Amino acid sequence: MTEPADKPSAPLTRDRLALERTRLANERTGLAYARTAIMLAATGVSLLKFFNEGPLSVAVGWGLIALAGVVGVAGWRRFQGLAHRLAE
């Protein structure tokens, strides 16, 4: 026999699983922001360390380090904002 499609526990399980998938997606997105910020900072430091021959490379290096900070903060705020909304 087939089970009824509208049994009461099915939507609750489906909703819990959807919420968990959303939390995991938020975590992956947060980690992607962190990875991007780390790579921007590493590239900026590399420019300053190894290609410190002119004002352009110094400016680009410091710009990448500053951009890494902006990306890191923006990613953290976005991650925390969605995490708080999901906790409600």
Biopython code that builds the backbone (N, CA, C, O; Angstrom):
import numpy as np
from Bio.PDB.StructureBuilder import StructureBuilder

atoms = [
    (1, "MET", "N", (0.833, -1.183, 0.000)),
    (1, "MET", "CA", (0.000, 0.000, 0.000)),
    (1, "MET", "C", (0.878, 1.247, 0.000)),
    (1, "MET", "O", (2.011, 1.234, 0.481)),
    (2, "THR", "N", (0.348, 2.273, -0.527)),
    (2, "THR", "CA", (1.090, 3.528, -0.552)),
    (2, "THR", "C", (0.726, 4.352, 0.666)),
    (2, "THR", "O", (-0.384, 4.271, 1.193)),
    (3, "GLU", "N", (1.700, 5.155, 1.101)),
    (3, "GLU", "CA", (1.460, 6.027, 2.246)),
    (3, "GLU", "C", (0.820, 7.319, 1.759)),
    (3, "GLU", "O", (1.083, 7.761, 0.641)),
    (4, "PRO", "N", (-0.010, 7.918, 2.585)),
    (4, "PRO", "CA", (-0.618, 9.188, 2.167)),
    (4, "PRO", "C", (0.446, 10.276, 2.034)),
    (4, "PRO", "O", (1.398, 10.342, 2.811)),
    (5, "ALA", "N", (0.258, 11.109, 1.045)),
    (5, "ALA", "CA", (1.248, 12.154, 0.757)),
    (5, "ALA", "C", (1.209, 13.278, 1.782)),
    (5, "ALA", "O", (2.175, 14.030, 1.914)),
    (6, "ASP", "N", (0.116, 13.398, 2.501)),
    (6, "ASP", "CA", (-0.013, 14.527, 3.421)),
    (6, "ASP", "C", (0.067, 14.083, 4.878)),
    (6, "ASP", "O", (-0.674, 14.602, 5.713)),
    (7, "LYS", "N", (0.932, 13.152, 5.199)),
    (7, "LYS", "CA", (1.061, 12.754, 6.595)),
    (7, "LYS", "C", (1.740, 13.888, 7.366)),
    (7, "LYS", "O", (2.580, 14.587, 6.799)),
    (8, "PRO", "N", (1.405, 14.088, 8.626)),
    (8, "PRO", "CA", (1.820, 15.291, 9.349)),
    (8, "PRO", "C", (3.323, 15.441, 9.553)),
    (8, "PRO", "O", (3.806, 16.572, 9.613)),
    (9, "SER", "N", (4.079, 14.365, 9.662)),
    (9, "SER", "CA", (5.505, 14.515, 9.944)),
    (9, "SER", "C", (6.331, 14.807, 8.692)),
    (9, "SER", "O", (7.470, 15.259, 8.813)),
    (10, "ALA", "N", (5.806, 14.567, 7.517)),
    (10, "ALA", "CA", (6.574, 14.780, 6.290)),
    (10, "ALA", "C", (6.986, 16.236, 6.092)),
    (10, "ALA", "O", (8.162, 16.477, 5.819)),
    (11, "PRO", "N", (6.100, 17.218, 6.211)),
    (11, "PRO", "CA", (6.545, 18.604, 6.021)),
    (11, "PRO", "C", (7.548, 19.046, 7.082)),
    (11, "PRO", "O", (8.455, 19.824, 6.788)),
    (12, "LEU", "N", (7.396, 18.560, 8.306)),
    (12, "LEU", "CA", (8.337, 18.960, 9.345)),
    (12, "LEU", "C", (9.741, 18.449, 9.032)),
    (12, "LEU", "O", (10.719, 19.181, 9.185)),
    (13, "THR", "N", (9.841, 17.220, 8.603)),
    (13, "THR", "CA", (11.141, 16.668, 8.231)),
    (13, "THR", "C", (11.707, 17.406, 7.025)),
    (13, "THR", "O", (12.893, 17.737, 6.992)),
    (14, "ARG", "N", (10.870, 17.659, 6.049)),
    (14, "ARG", "CA", (11.313, 18.367, 4.850)),
    (14, "ARG", "C", (11.778, 19.775, 5.215)),
    (14, "ARG", "O", (12.793, 20.242, 4.697)),
    (15, "ASP", "N", (11.055, 20.450, 6.092)),
    (15, "ASP", "CA", (11.444, 21.800, 6.500)),
    (15, "ASP", "C", (12.754, 21.794, 7.288)),
    (15, "ASP", "O", (13.595, 22.674, 7.103)),
    (16, "ARG", "N", (12.926, 20.812, 8.160)),
    (16, "ARG", "CA", (14.176, 20.725, 8.924)),
    (16, "ARG", "C", (15.361, 20.490, 7.997)),
    (16, "ARG", "O", (16.421, 21.095, 8.156)),
    (17, "LEU", "N", (15.165, 19.606, 7.030)),
    (17, "LEU", "CA", (16.250, 19.335, 6.081)),
    (17, "LEU", "C", (16.557, 20.556, 5.219)),
    (17, "LEU", "O", (17.721, 20.832, 4.928)),
    (18, "ALA", "N", (15.534, 21.280, 4.814)),
    (18, "ALA", "CA", (15.753, 22.497, 4.022)),
    (18, "ALA", "C", (16.501, 23.541, 4.841)),
    (18, "ALA", "O", (17.380, 24.227, 4.319)),
    (19, "LEU", "N", (16.160, 23.665, 6.119)),
    (19, "LEU", "CA", (16.854, 24.611, 6.989)),
    (19, "LEU", "C", (18.319, 24.208, 7.158)),
    (19, "LEU", "O", (19.207, 25.061, 7.141)),
    (20, "GLU", "N", (18.565, 22.928, 7.318)),
    (20, "GLU", "CA", (19.948, 22.457, 7.461)),
    (20, "GLU", "C", (20.747, 22.690, 6.176)),
    (20, "GLU", "O", (21.917, 23.069, 6.237)),
    (21, "ARG", "N", (20.129, 22.467, 5.021)),
    (21, "ARG", "CA", (20.814, 22.743, 3.746)),
    (21, "ARG", "C", (21.142, 24.225, 3.618)),
    (21, "ARG", "O", (22.208, 24.592, 3.123)),
    (22, "THR", "N", (20.227, 25.068, 4.064)),
    (22, "THR", "CA", (20.462, 26.508, 3.999)),
    (22, "THR", "C", (21.598, 26.909, 4.933)),
    (22, "THR", "O", (22.428, 27.744, 4.575)),
    (23, "ARG", "N", (21.640, 26.322, 6.124)),
    (23, "ARG", "CA", (22.743, 26.610, 7.053)),
    (23, "ARG", "C", (24.084, 26.183, 6.463)),
    (23, "ARG", "O", (25.071, 26.912, 6.555)),
    (24, "LEU", "N", (24.112, 25.000, 5.859)),
    (24, "LEU", "CA", (25.355, 24.526, 5.255)),
    (24, "LEU", "C", (25.773, 25.403, 4.075)),
    (24, "LEU", "O", (26.960, 25.669, 3.885)),
    (25, "ALA", "N", (24.807, 25.846, 3.292)),
    (25, "ALA", "CA", (25.117, 26.745, 2.174)),
    (25, "ALA", "C", (25.669, 28.069, 2.692)),
    (25, "ALA", "O", (26.595, 28.629, 2.107)),
    (26, "ASN", "N", (25.102, 28.570, 3.789)),
    (26, "ASN", "CA", (25.598, 29.805, 4.386)),
    (26, "ASN", "C", (27.030, 29.617, 4.879)),
    (26, "ASN", "O", (27.867, 30.506, 4.722)),
    (27, "GLU", "N", (27.309, 28.469, 5.470)),
    (27, "GLU", "CA", (28.659, 28.189, 5.944)),
    (27, "GLU", "C", (29.647, 28.123, 4.781)),
    (27, "GLU", "O", (30.749, 28.663, 4.869)),
    (28, "ARG", "N", (29.254, 27.468, 3.701)),
    (28, "ARG", "CA", (30.128, 27.401, 2.514)),
    (28, "ARG", "C", (30.390, 28.793, 1.952)),
    (28, "ARG", "O", (31.511, 29.102, 1.546)),
    (29, "THR", "N", (29.362, 29.628, 1.928)),
    (29, "THR", "CA", (29.527, 30.986, 1.421)),
    (29, "THR", "C", (30.465, 31.784, 2.314)),
    (29, "THR", "O", (31.316, 32.524, 1.820)),
    (30, "GLY", "N", (30.314, 31.636, 3.623)),
    (30, "GLY", "CA", (31.215, 32.315, 4.555)),
    (30, "GLY", "C", (32.658, 31.883, 4.373)),
    (30, "GLY", "O", (33.572, 32.707, 4.410)),
    (31, "LEU", "N", (32.856, 30.594, 4.177)),
    (31, "LEU", "CA", (34.209, 30.093, 3.946)),
    (31, "LEU", "C", (34.773, 30.589, 2.616)),
    (31, "LEU", "O", (35.975, 30.832, 2.507)),
    (32, "ALA", "N", (33.928, 30.739, 1.617)),
    (32, "ALA", "CA", (34.387, 31.272, 0.328)),
    (32, "ALA", "C", (34.826, 32.729, 0.475)),
    (32, "ALA", "O", (35.827, 33.140, -0.112)),
    (33, "TYR", "N", (34.079, 33.506, 1.258)),
    (33, "TYR", "CA", (34.496, 34.889, 1.521)),
    (33, "TYR", "C", (35.844, 34.906, 2.243)),
    (33, "TYR", "O", (36.726, 35.691, 1.896)),
    (34, "ALA", "N", (36.000, 34.044, 3.241)),
    (34, "ALA", "CA", (37.259, 33.996, 3.992)),
    (34, "ALA", "C", (38.415, 33.596, 3.080)),
    (34, "ALA", "O", (39.492, 34.188, 3.143)),
    (35, "ARG", "N", (38.193, 32.601, 2.240)),
    (35, "ARG", "CA", (39.242, 32.149, 1.316)),
    (35, "ARG", "C", (39.635, 33.273, 0.360)),
    (35, "ARG", "O", (40.817, 33.470, 0.079)),
    (36, "THR", "N", (38.650, 34.002, -0.134)),
    (36, "THR", "CA", (38.931, 35.111, -1.046)),
    (36, "THR", "C", (39.723, 36.206, -0.344)),
    (36, "THR", "O", (40.672, 36.749, -0.909)),
    (37, "ALA", "N", (39.335, 36.531, 0.887)),
    (37, "ALA", "CA", (40.050, 37.567, 1.638)),
    (37, "ALA", "C", (41.492, 37.150, 1.908)),
    (37, "ALA", "O", (42.406, 37.966, 1.788)),
    (38, "ILE", "N", (41.697, 35.895, 2.268)),
    (38, "ILE", "CA", (43.054, 35.409, 2.534)),
    (38, "ILE", "C", (43.908, 35.474, 1.270)),
    (38, "ILE", "O", (45.069, 35.879, 1.324)),
    (39, "MET", "N", (43.343, 35.080, 0.148)),
    (39, "MET", "CA", (44.117, 35.098, -1.096)),
    (39, "MET", "C", (44.415, 36.526, -1.557)),
    (39, "MET", "O", (45.495, 36.790, -2.085)),
    (40, "LEU", "N", (43.477, 37.440, -1.364)),
    (40, "LEU", "CA", (43.755, 38.839, -1.705)),
    (40, "LEU", "C", (44.886, 39.386, -0.840)),
    (40, "LEU", "O", (45.787, 40.060, -1.338)),
    (41, "ALA", "N", (44.834, 39.092, 0.455)),
    (41, "ALA", "CA", (45.885, 39.565, 1.355)),
    (41, "ALA", "C", (47.229, 38.930, 1.000)),
    (41, "ALA", "O", (48.255, 39.609, 1.002)),
    (42, "ALA", "N", (47.227, 37.638, 0.699)),
    (42, "ALA", "CA", (48.480, 36.961, 0.345)),
    (42, "ALA", "C", (49.065, 37.523, -0.944)),
    (42, "ALA", "O", (50.281, 37.673, -1.062)),
    (43, "THR", "N", (48.216, 37.830, -1.899)),
    (43, "THR", "CA", (48.694, 38.424, -3.148)),
    (43, "THR", "C", (49.270, 39.811, -2.893)),
    (43, "THR", "O", (50.311, 40.167, -3.447)),
    (44, "GLY", "N", (48.598, 40.592, -2.057)),
    (44, "GLY", "CA", (49.110, 41.919, -1.718)),
    (44, "GLY", "C", (50.450, 41.861, -1.010)),
    (44, "GLY", "O", (51.354, 42.637, -1.317)),
    (45, "VAL", "N", (50.579, 40.945, -0.064)),
    (45, "VAL", "CA", (51.852, 40.792, 0.649)),
    (45, "VAL", "C", (52.947, 40.330, -0.310)),
    (45, "VAL", "O", (54.086, 40.788, -0.222)),
    (46, "SER", "N", (52.607, 39.432, -1.217)),
    (46, "SER", "CA", (53.594, 38.965, -2.203)),
    (46, "SER", "C", (54.077, 40.108, -3.084)),
    (46, "SER", "O", (55.267, 40.217, -3.378)),
    (47, "LEU", "N", (53.153, 40.951, -3.498)),
    (47, "LEU", "CA", (53.564, 42.107, -4.309)),
    (47, "LEU", "C", (54.502, 43.013, -3.521)),
    (47, "LEU", "O", (55.503, 43.489, -4.058)),
    (48, "LEU", "N", (54.187, 43.251, -2.262)),
    (48, "LEU", "CA", (55.037, 44.122, -1.451)),
    (48, "LEU", "C", (56.393, 43.483, -1.168)),
    (48, "LEU", "O", (57.409, 44.176, -1.122)),
    (49, "LYS", "N", (56.412, 42.195, -0.981)),
    (49, "LYS", "CA", (57.650, 41.507, -0.606)),
    (49, "LYS", "C", (58.576, 41.284, -1.805)),
    (49, "LYS", "O", (59.778, 41.531, -1.716)),
    (50, "PHE", "N", (58.022, 40.822, -2.915)),
    (50, "PHE", "CA", (58.865, 40.381, -4.028)),
    (50, "PHE", "C", (58.930, 41.367, -5.197)),
    (50, "PHE", "O", (59.892, 41.346, -5.965)),
    (51, "PHE", "N", (57.940, 42.214, -5.338)),
    (51, "PHE", "CA", (57.913, 43.142, -6.476)),
    (51, "PHE", "C", (57.864, 44.587, -5.997)),
    (51, "PHE", "O", (57.136, 45.406, -6.558)),
    (52, "ASN", "N", (58.621, 44.895, -4.985)),
    (52, "ASN", "CA", (58.621, 46.215, -4.371)),
    (52, "ASN", "C", (59.610, 47.121, -5.100)),
    (52, "ASN", "O", (60.559, 47.629, -4.502)),
    (53, "GLU", "N", (59.377, 47.318, -6.401)),
    (53, "GLU", "CA", (60.332, 48.075, -7.199)),
    (53, "GLU", "C", (59.812, 49.430, -7.648)),
    (53, "GLU", "O", (60.592, 50.273, -8.089)),
    (54, "GLY", "N", (58.536, 49.648, -7.546)),
    (54, "GLY", "CA", (58.003, 50.924, -7.990)),
    (54, "GLY", "C", (56.766, 51.295, -7.194)),
    (54, "GLY", "O", (56.217, 50.478, -6.456)),
    (55, "PRO", "N", (56.343, 52.520, -7.351)),
    (55, "PRO", "CA", (55.176, 52.966, -6.581)),
    (55, "PRO", "C", (53.885, 52.254, -6.980)),
    (55, "PRO", "O", (52.968, 52.128, -6.168)),
    (56, "LEU", "N", (53.811, 51.792, -8.218)),
    (56, "LEU", "CA", (52.590, 51.115, -8.653)),
    (56, "LEU", "C", (52.411, 49.775, -7.941)),
    (56, "LEU", "O", (51.314, 49.458, -7.479)),
    (57, "SER", "N", (53.481, 48.993, -7.851)),
    (57, "SER", "CA", (53.360, 47.690, -7.186)),
    (57, "SER", "C", (53.081, 47.859, -5.697)),
    (57, "SER", "O", (52.362, 47.051, -5.108)),
    (58, "VAL", "N", (53.638, 48.890, -5.085)),
    (58, "VAL", "CA", (53.363, 49.155, -3.666)),
    (58, "VAL", "C", (51.903, 49.559, -3.489)),
    (58, "VAL", "O", (51.234, 49.086, -2.571)),
    (59, "ALA", "N", (51.413, 50.423, -4.356)),
    (59, "ALA", "CA", (50.017, 50.861, -4.260)),
    (59, "ALA", "C", (49.054, 49.703, -4.495)),
    (59, "ALA", "O", (48.060, 49.564, -3.781)),
    (60, "VAL", "N", (49.344, 48.877, -5.487)),
    (60, "VAL", "CA", (48.478, 47.726, -5.764)),
    (60, "VAL", "C", (48.534, 46.737, -4.607)),
    (60, "VAL", "O", (47.506, 46.183, -4.219)),
    (61, "GLY", "N", (49.716, 46.510, -4.054)),
    (61, "GLY", "CA", (49.859, 45.598, -2.919)),
    (61, "GLY", "C", (49.043, 46.043, -1.724)),
    (61, "GLY", "O", (48.300, 45.250, -1.146)),
    (62, "TRP", "N", (49.176, 47.312, -1.348)),
    (62, "TRP", "CA", (48.394, 47.828, -0.216)),
    (62, "TRP", "C", (46.905, 47.878, -0.545)),
    (62, "TRP", "O", (46.064, 47.672, 0.331)),
    (63, "GLY", "N", (46.586, 48.148, -1.793)),
    (63, "GLY", "CA", (45.176, 48.132, -2.194)),
    (63, "GLY", "C", (44.559, 46.751, -2.060)),
    (63, "GLY", "O", (43.418, 46.617, -1.617)),
    (64, "LEU", "N", (45.313, 45.722, -2.443)),
    (64, "LEU", "CA", (44.807, 44.354, -2.300)),
    (64, "LEU", "C", (44.651, 43.966, -0.833)),
    (64, "LEU", "O", (43.702, 43.269, -0.473)),
    (65, "ILE", "N", (45.569, 44.409, 0.007)),
    (65, "ILE", "CA", (45.454, 44.114, 1.435)),
    (65, "ILE", "C", (44.222, 44.807, 2.017)),
    (65, "ILE", "O", (43.493, 44.217, 2.814)),
    (66, "ALA", "N", (43.993, 46.055, 1.620)),
    (66, "ALA", "CA", (42.800, 46.768, 2.086)),
    (66, "ALA", "C", (41.528, 46.105, 1.565)),
    (66, "ALA", "O", (40.549, 45.964, 2.299)),
    (67, "LEU", "N", (41.546, 45.701, 0.305)),
    (67, "LEU", "CA", (40.389, 45.018, -0.277)),
    (67, "LEU", "C", (40.118, 43.700, 0.441)),
    (67, "LEU", "O", (38.962, 43.313, 0.613)),
    (68, "ALA", "N", (41.171, 43.012, 0.860)),
    (68, "ALA", "CA", (40.999, 41.767, 1.617)),
    (68, "ALA", "C", (40.254, 42.034, 2.918)),
    (68, "ALA", "O", (39.389, 41.253, 3.313)),
    (69, "GLY", "N", (40.584, 43.127, 3.577)),
    (69, "GLY", "CA", (39.875, 43.486, 4.804)),
    (69, "GLY", "C", (38.410, 43.780, 4.551)),
    (69, "GLY", "O", (37.545, 43.360, 5.319)),
    (70, "VAL", "N", (38.133, 44.498, 3.482)),
    (70, "VAL", "CA", (36.744, 44.828, 3.141)),
    (70, "VAL", "C", (35.956, 43.564, 2.813)),
    (70, "VAL", "O", (34.831, 43.393, 3.283)),
    (71, "VAL", "N", (36.538, 42.686, 2.016)),
    (71, "VAL", "CA", (35.861, 41.437, 1.646)),
    (71, "VAL", "C", (35.640, 40.569, 2.880)),
    (71, "VAL", "O", (34.573, 39.975, 3.039)),
    (72, "GLY", "N", (36.638, 40.492, 3.753)),
    (72, "GLY", "CA", (36.500, 39.695, 4.969)),
    (72, "GLY", "C", (35.394, 40.204, 5.872)),
    (72, "GLY", "O", (34.597, 39.418, 6.384)),
    (73, "VAL", "N", (35.339, 41.510, 6.070)),
    (73, "VAL", "CA", (34.291, 42.091, 6.924)),
    (73, "VAL", "C", (32.919, 41.932, 6.281)),
    (73, "VAL", "O", (31.954, 41.587, 6.962)),
    (74, "ALA", "N", (32.823, 42.177, 4.989)),
    (74, "ALA", "CA", (31.534, 42.026, 4.299)),
    (74, "ALA", "C", (31.052, 40.582, 4.353)),
    (74, "ALA", "O", (29.868, 40.331, 4.578)),
    (75, "GLY", "N", (31.955, 39.636, 4.150)),
    (75, "GLY", "CA", (31.578, 38.228, 4.220)),
    (75, "GLY", "C", (31.136, 37.821, 5.606)),
    (75, "GLY", "O", (30.163, 37.082, 5.757)),
    (76, "TRP", "N", (31.844, 38.299, 6.632)),
    (76, "TRP", "CA", (31.484, 37.975, 8.010)),
    (76, "TRP", "C", (30.111, 38.543, 8.360)),
    (76, "TRP", "O", (29.290, 37.867, 8.981)),
    (77, "ARG", "N", (29.870, 39.791, 7.955)),
    (77, "ARG", "CA", (28.567, 40.401, 8.254)),
    (77, "ARG", "C", (27.442, 39.663, 7.548)),
    (77, "ARG", "O", (26.377, 39.452, 8.127)),
    (78, "ARG", "N", (27.669, 39.272, 6.304)),
    (78, "ARG", "CA", (26.638, 38.547, 5.563)),
    (78, "ARG", "C", (26.380, 37.178, 6.189)),
    (78, "ARG", "O", (25.232, 36.761, 6.335)),
    (79, "PHE", "N", (27.456, 36.486, 6.556)),
    (79, "PHE", "CA", (27.333, 35.175, 7.193)),
    (79, "PHE", "C", (26.569, 35.288, 8.514)),
    (79, "PHE", "O", (25.639, 34.522, 8.764)),
    (80, "GLN", "N", (26.962, 36.237, 9.349)),
    (80, "GLN", "CA", (26.304, 36.396, 10.648)),
    (80, "GLN", "C", (24.852, 36.836, 10.500)),
    (80, "GLN", "O", (23.988, 36.383, 11.251)),
    (81, "GLY", "N", (24.579, 37.708, 9.544)),
    (81, "GLY", "CA", (23.203, 38.164, 9.334)),
    (81, "GLY", "C", (22.270, 37.026, 8.980)),
    (81, "GLY", "O", (21.181, 36.914, 9.542)),
    (82, "LEU", "N", (22.686, 36.186, 8.059)),
    (82, "LEU", "CA", (21.840, 35.058, 7.681)),
    (82, "LEU", "C", (21.772, 34.024, 8.793)),
    (82, "LEU", "O", (20.726, 33.408, 8.995)),
    (83, "ALA", "N", (22.866, 33.822, 9.519)),
    (83, "ALA", "CA", (22.854, 32.865, 10.629)),
    (83, "ALA", "C", (21.862, 33.306, 11.702)),
    (83, "ALA", "O", (21.157, 32.470, 12.268)),
    (84, "HIS", "N", (21.797, 34.602, 11.987)),
    (84, "HIS", "CA", (20.834, 35.101, 12.978)),
    (84, "HIS", "C", (19.401, 34.948, 12.480)),
    (84, "HIS", "O", (18.508, 34.592, 13.249)),
    (85, "ARG", "N", (19.182, 35.216, 11.200)),
    (85, "ARG", "CA", (17.829, 35.048, 10.651)),
    (85, "ARG", "C", (17.405, 33.589, 10.649)),
    (85, "ARG", "O", (16.231, 33.290, 10.867)),
    (86, "LEU", "N", (18.331, 32.682, 10.409)),
    (86, "LEU", "CA", (17.996, 31.256, 10.414)),
    (86, "LEU", "C", (17.746, 30.739, 11.825)),
    (86, "LEU", "O", (16.996, 29.780, 12.009)),
    (87, "ALA", "N", (18.365, 31.361, 12.818)),
    (87, "ALA", "CA", (18.184, 30.916, 14.200)),
    (87, "ALA", "C", (16.799, 31.266, 14.738)),
    (87, "ALA", "O", (16.353, 30.673, 15.721)),
    (88, "GLU", "N", (16.131, 32.197, 14.122)),
    (88, "GLU", "CA", (14.800, 32.612, 14.601)),
    (88, "GLU", "C", (13.742, 31.593, 14.307)),
    (88, "GLU", "O", (12.577, 31.797, 14.647)),
]
sb = StructureBuilder()
sb.init_structure("model")
sb.init_model(0)
sb.init_chain("A")
sb.init_seg("    ")
for serial, (resi, resn, name, xyz) in enumerate(atoms, 1):
    if name == "N":
        sb.init_residue(resn, " ", resi, " ")
    sb.init_atom(name, np.array(xyz, "f"), 0.0, 1.0, " ", f" {name:<3s}", serial, name[0])
structure = sb.get_structure()
